[in-house]
Amino acid sequence: ERKNKVLINLQNGVRADRLTRELVFKLKKAGVFKAGIGIESGDHQILETAKKALDLEQAKRAIKWFREAGIISYGFFIFGLPGEDEETMQKTIDFAIESNPHIANFNGCLPLPGTELYDIIEKEGKFINPLIDGVETGYQGGVYAYELGKVNQKIINKYIKKAIVEFYIRPSKIL
């Protein structure tokens, strides 16, 4: 209401399940020009296994509302979560295309020591390389230090590249 010229970037993410259309338009009025949503997967079962309390329909609505309000939307997606396989990774790509955030960020999962995911990999998977701090591995270097179920470094990198091509190299996104 004060008409301050403040630009707010919520790129690290907001909870799609807490947004309403009214709130999104208030965010825009307050100066928000960019907002991210941590969607992680386009597969309901993977989200449930990862204990991600997100309904994919809520994420789609939030992205739609951001577009209507003129807020740039980021969708954050992760490959390599527990239970993942090539079919679920393709569902994530398909969901990213269908929900159509302005920008989609595709990364491999980075299990950090002390997390539940790290413990799961120790018990059910296999660490390939020692995990240093995420700079030499994972989201920065395309080197994923683990195998879990049907997922390994080669498959994760394949689907990250596939996701980028399928999401960005399509007529509606190019235009």
Residue frames relative to the residue before (quaternion, step in Angstrom):
aa qw qx qy qz dx dy dz
E 1.0000 0.0000 0.0000 0.0000 0.00 0.00 0.00
R 0.6513 0.5242 -0.3163 0.4482 3.61 1.14 -0.56
K 0.3454 -0.7732 0.4622 0.2632 3.57 1.30 -0.15
N 0.2004 0.7757 -0.5595 0.2124 3.58 0.98 0.88
K 0.3746 -0.7147 0.5470 0.2228 3.55 -1.11 0.69
V 0.2471 0.7663 -0.5433 0.2380 3.56 0.55 1.19
L 0.1760 -0.7606 0.6155 0.1080 3.55 -0.97 0.88
I 0.0933 -0.8107 0.5780 0.0003 3.55 -0.72 1.12
N 0.1455 -0.7781 0.6095 0.0424 3.52 -0.87 1.07
L 0.0943 -0.7920 0.6030 0.0175 3.58 -0.56 1.19
Q 0.1056 0.8618 -0.4881 0.0885 3.54 1.05 0.86
N 0.6285 0.5495 -0.3526 0.4227 3.62 1.05 -0.58
G 0.6550 -0.5727 0.2772 0.4075 3.54 1.23 -0.14
V 0.1500 -0.7249 0.6664 0.0893 3.46 -1.33 0.64
R 0.5132 -0.6379 0.4737 0.3245 3.55 -1.19 0.45
A 0.3966 -0.7435 0.4928 0.2169 3.55 -0.50 1.21
D 0.6631 0.5210 -0.3134 0.4366 3.58 1.06 -0.69
R 0.6771 0.4643 -0.2935 0.4898 3.61 1.26 -0.12
L 0.5841 0.6062 -0.3610 0.4013 3.58 1.27 -0.13
T 0.1037 -0.7175 0.6807 0.1054 3.48 -1.34 0.53
R 0.6501 -0.4954 0.3811 0.4321 3.56 -1.21 0.32
E 0.6381 0.5393 -0.3194 0.4472 3.58 0.96 -0.89
L 0.6653 0.5007 -0.3054 0.4620 3.59 0.91 -0.89
V 0.6298 0.5366 -0.3397 0.4472 3.60 0.95 -0.83
F 0.6851 0.4670 -0.2946 0.4751 3.60 0.92 -0.82
K 0.6027 0.5226 -0.3538 0.4883 3.60 1.15 -0.51
L 0.6127 0.5390 -0.3435 0.4648 3.59 1.04 -0.75
K 0.6435 0.5173 -0.3161 0.4673 3.57 0.94 -0.87
K 0.6625 0.5091 -0.2983 0.4614 3.56 0.92 -0.94
A 0.6684 0.5025 -0.2878 0.4669 3.59 1.11 -0.71
G 0.6582 -0.5356 0.3086 0.4299 3.61 1.22 -0.20
V 0.4390 0.6748 -0.4847 0.3421 3.60 1.20 0.12
F 0.0810 -0.8055 0.5866 0.0223 3.55 -0.83 1.03
K 0.7848 0.1455 -0.0784 0.5973 3.59 1.25 -0.33
A 0.0664 0.7923 -0.6035 0.0603 3.58 -1.02 0.84
G 0.2549 -0.7645 0.5771 0.1323 3.52 -1.05 0.82
I 0.1579 -0.7445 0.6392 0.1100 3.51 -1.32 0.46
G 0.3054 -0.7421 0.5707 0.1741 3.57 -0.81 1.02
I 0.0745 -0.8250 0.5602 -0.0027 3.55 -0.04 1.30
E 0.2015 -0.8377 0.4664 0.2001 3.56 1.13 -0.84
S 0.8175 -0.1079 0.1175 0.5534 3.63 0.57 -1.09
G 0.3867 -0.6993 0.5524 0.2373 3.52 -1.25 0.51
D 0.6183 0.5197 -0.3354 0.4848 3.57 1.29 0.24
H 0.4766 -0.7042 0.4518 0.2700 3.59 -0.66 1.13
Q 0.6737 0.5085 -0.3094 0.4380 3.60 0.89 -0.88
I 0.6302 0.5161 -0.3350 0.4736 3.59 0.99 -0.75
L 0.6423 0.5150 -0.3237 0.4663 3.61 0.96 -0.82
E 0.6531 0.5132 -0.3088 0.4635 3.56 0.98 -0.85
T 0.6548 0.5058 -0.3052 0.4714 3.59 0.94 -0.89
A 0.7031 0.4499 -0.2535 0.4888 3.58 1.05 -0.79
K 0.4003 -0.7384 0.4477 0.3067 3.58 1.35 0.02
K 0.3574 0.7043 -0.5078 0.3442 3.52 1.06 0.89
A 0.2294 -0.8001 0.5443 0.1046 3.57 -0.36 1.25
L 0.4152 0.6835 -0.4933 0.3422 3.56 0.38 1.23
D 0.2505 -0.7169 0.6333 0.1489 3.50 -0.95 0.95
L 0.4878 -0.6970 0.4381 0.2904 3.58 -0.72 1.02
E 0.6003 0.5507 -0.3654 0.4504 3.59 1.11 -0.56
Q 0.6075 0.5393 -0.3475 0.4683 3.60 1.10 -0.67
A 0.6458 0.5165 -0.3193 0.4629 3.57 0.96 -0.85
K 0.6468 0.5179 -0.3203 0.4591 3.59 0.95 -0.85
R 0.6554 0.5079 -0.3096 0.4655 3.57 0.95 -0.89
A 0.6468 0.5275 -0.3263 0.4437 3.58 0.90 -0.88
I 0.6549 0.4986 -0.3132 0.4738 3.59 0.93 -0.87
K 0.6278 0.5308 -0.3267 0.4663 3.58 1.01 -0.82
W 0.6706 0.4935 -0.2970 0.4675 3.60 0.90 -0.93
F 0.6240 0.5255 -0.3453 0.4640 3.60 0.98 -0.77
R 0.6480 0.5094 -0.3227 0.4652 3.58 0.91 -0.84
E 0.6556 0.5164 -0.3109 0.4547 3.59 0.91 -0.93
A 0.7110 0.4519 -0.2518 0.4763 3.59 1.00 -0.81
G 0.4762 -0.6769 0.4396 0.3489 3.59 1.23 -0.27
I 0.4648 0.6412 -0.4595 0.4021 3.56 1.16 0.65
I 0.4266 -0.6853 0.5262 0.2676 3.59 -0.85 0.96
S 0.1501 -0.8123 0.5600 0.0637 3.58 -0.77 1.02
Y 0.2018 -0.7347 0.6410 0.0934 3.50 -1.12 0.92
G 0.1288 -0.7449 0.6457 0.1082 3.57 -1.06 0.74
F 0.1840 -0.7838 0.5864 0.0888 3.57 -0.78 1.04
F 0.0339 -0.8086 0.5854 -0.0490 3.57 -0.74 1.15
I 0.1703 -0.7898 0.5863 0.0589 3.56 -1.07 0.84
F 0.1762 -0.7518 0.6264 0.1067 3.55 -1.06 0.84
G 0.7401 0.4280 -0.3041 0.4202 3.57 -1.08 0.73
L 0.3763 0.7174 -0.4982 0.3091 3.59 1.19 0.39
P 0.6634 -0.4993 0.3511 0.4327 3.63 -1.16 0.38
G 0.7872 0.2819 -0.2465 0.4899 3.55 -0.95 0.97
E 0.4857 0.6920 -0.4146 0.3365 3.56 1.30 -0.18
D 0.0574 0.7422 -0.6677 0.0061 3.52 -1.27 0.58
E 0.7398 -0.4135 0.2654 0.4596 3.58 -1.22 0.01
E 0.6240 0.5436 -0.3423 0.4450 3.60 1.05 -0.67
T 0.6906 0.4582 -0.2930 0.4768 3.61 0.88 -0.86
M 0.6168 0.5300 -0.3535 0.4622 3.60 1.08 -0.62
Q 0.6356 0.5052 -0.3304 0.4813 3.60 1.05 -0.71
K 0.6073 0.5424 -0.3551 0.4592 3.60 1.06 -0.67
T 0.6262 0.5291 -0.3335 0.4656 3.57 1.06 -0.72
I 0.6369 0.5080 -0.3242 0.4808 3.59 0.95 -0.83
D 0.6654 0.5092 -0.3001 0.4559 3.58 0.88 -0.96
F 0.6554 0.5016 -0.3157 0.4682 3.58 0.98 -0.82
A 0.6197 0.5381 -0.3456 0.4549 3.59 0.97 -0.78
I 0.6658 0.4910 -0.2984 0.4760 3.58 0.94 -0.88
E 0.6791 0.5019 -0.2880 0.4517 3.58 0.89 -0.95
S 0.7186 0.4351 -0.2584 0.4770 3.62 0.87 -0.90
N 0.1675 -0.8809 0.4311 0.1004 3.55 1.33 -0.49
P 0.0724 0.7652 -0.6329 0.0931 3.60 0.46 1.10
H 0.6406 -0.5121 0.3792 0.4284 3.59 -1.17 0.36
I 0.7927 0.0866 0.0008 0.6034 3.53 0.98 -0.95
A 0.1235 -0.7686 0.6237 0.0700 3.56 -0.98 0.88
N 0.1619 -0.7752 0.6081 0.0550 3.52 -0.90 1.02
F 0.0822 -0.8077 0.5837 -0.0084 3.57 -0.56 1.21
N 0.0833 0.7963 -0.5915 0.0952 3.56 -0.77 1.07
G 0.4812 -0.6061 0.5331 0.3419 3.49 -1.33 0.21
C 0.5786 -0.5903 0.4468 0.3423 3.51 -1.24 0.55
L 0.1602 -0.7847 0.5944 0.0724 3.56 -0.95 0.88
P 0.1875 -0.8082 0.5495 0.0991 3.61 -0.23 1.23
L 0.1602 -0.8044 0.5682 0.0668 3.56 -0.57 1.13
P 0.5878 -0.5790 0.4231 0.3744 3.58 -1.04 0.73
G 0.7647 0.3393 -0.2750 0.4738 3.54 -1.01 0.89
T 0.6270 0.5153 -0.3517 0.4665 3.58 1.26 -0.10
E 0.6407 -0.5209 0.4000 0.3977 3.53 -1.27 0.40
L 0.6246 0.5428 -0.3412 0.4460 3.59 1.00 -0.77
Y 0.6287 0.5317 -0.3333 0.4593 3.58 0.94 -0.83
D 0.6616 0.5065 -0.2967 0.4665 3.58 0.96 -0.91
I 0.6270 0.5320 -0.3331 0.4614 3.59 1.02 -0.80
I 0.6645 0.4948 -0.3082 0.4676 3.59 0.91 -0.89
E 0.6210 0.5372 -0.3462 0.4538 3.60 0.98 -0.75
K 0.7333 0.4341 -0.2300 0.4700 3.59 0.98 -0.87
E 0.8325 0.2580 -0.0794 0.4838 3.56 0.83 -1.06
G 0.7521 0.3496 -0.1898 0.5254 3.56 1.21 -0.36
K 0.4110 -0.6785 0.5423 0.2769 3.51 -1.16 -0.67
F 0.2965 -0.7195 0.5991 0.1884 3.54 -0.99 0.90
I 0.3199 -0.7650 0.5372 0.1543 3.56 -0.86 1.03
N 0.7878 0.0983 -0.0063 0.6080 3.54 0.85 -1.06
P 0.5423 -0.5846 0.4553 0.3961 3.58 -1.08 0.44
L 0.3782 -0.7125 0.5457 0.2272 3.55 -1.00 0.83
I 0.2519 -0.7858 0.5492 0.1319 3.56 -0.61 1.13
D 0.7591 -0.3245 0.2408 0.5104 3.60 0.15 -1.20
G 0.6537 -0.5254 0.3231 0.4385 3.60 1.18 0.29
V 0.5936 0.5720 -0.3794 0.4201 3.60 1.18 -0.26
E 0.7337 0.3849 -0.2257 0.5125 3.56 0.92 -0.90
T 0.7643 0.2877 -0.1502 0.5572 3.58 1.21 -0.42
G 0.7907 0.3969 -0.2261 0.4076 3.49 -1.37 -0.04
Y 0.8891 -0.0783 0.0341 0.4498 3.48 -1.12 -0.78
Q 0.6857 0.4728 -0.3052 0.4617 3.62 1.11 -0.36
G 0.8410 0.2654 -0.1013 0.4605 3.57 0.88 -0.83
G 0.4659 -0.6862 0.4469 0.3351 3.59 1.22 -0.03
V 0.5699 0.5473 -0.3923 0.4710 3.57 1.24 0.41
Y 0.0859 -0.8080 0.5829 0.0075 3.55 -0.43 1.22
A 0.3653 -0.8143 0.4305 0.1346 3.48 -0.54 1.30
Y 0.7432 0.3811 -0.2154 0.5060 3.59 1.14 0.32
E 0.1925 -0.6947 0.6684 0.1831 3.48 -1.45 0.18
L 0.0448 0.7911 -0.6064 0.0665 3.55 -0.95 0.89
G 0.8269 -0.0147 -0.0252 0.5616 3.56 -0.59 1.12
K 0.7990 -0.2451 0.2168 0.5045 3.55 -0.77 -1.09
V 0.6102 0.5737 -0.3311 0.4347 3.57 1.28 0.17
N 0.0830 0.7625 -0.6388 0.0608 3.51 -1.08 0.86
Q 0.7660 -0.3866 0.2593 0.4433 3.55 -1.33 0.13
K 0.6622 0.5217 -0.3113 0.4387 3.59 0.88 -0.94
I 0.6852 0.4762 -0.2868 0.4706 3.60 0.90 -0.91
I 0.6312 0.5264 -0.3414 0.4560 3.59 0.94 -0.83
N 0.6832 0.4778 -0.2936 0.4677 3.60 0.81 -0.94
K 0.6079 0.5512 -0.3466 0.4544 3.59 1.03 -0.74
Y 0.7310 0.4305 -0.2485 0.4675 3.59 0.84 -0.95
I 0.5741 0.5419 -0.3970 0.4681 3.61 1.09 -0.43
K 0.6723 0.4823 -0.2950 0.4779 3.60 0.87 -0.92
K 0.6405 0.5264 -0.3126 0.4636 3.57 0.96 -0.90
A 0.6565 0.5201 -0.3102 0.4498 3.58 0.93 -0.90
I 0.6532 0.5163 -0.3156 0.4551 3.56 0.90 -0.91
V 0.6714 0.4879 -0.2987 0.4712 3.58 0.89 -0.92
E 0.7145 0.4579 -0.2796 0.4491 3.60 0.74 -1.01
F 0.6781 0.4875 -0.3051 0.4577 3.60 0.99 -0.72
Y 0.7998 0.3485 -0.1672 0.4592 3.57 0.75 -1.02
I 0.7211 0.3912 -0.2511 0.5137 3.61 1.06 -0.57
R 0.4610 0.5967 -0.5141 0.4089 3.51 0.32 1.38
P 0.6555 -0.5752 0.3062 0.3816 3.57 -0.96 0.82
S 0.6865 0.4881 -0.3177 0.4353 3.63 0.78 -0.91
K 0.6763 0.4705 -0.3059 0.4773 3.63 0.99 -0.68
I 0.6321 0.5332 -0.3360 0.4508 3.59 0.99 -0.76
L 0.6580 0.4967 -0.3078 0.4749 3.58 0.98 -0.86
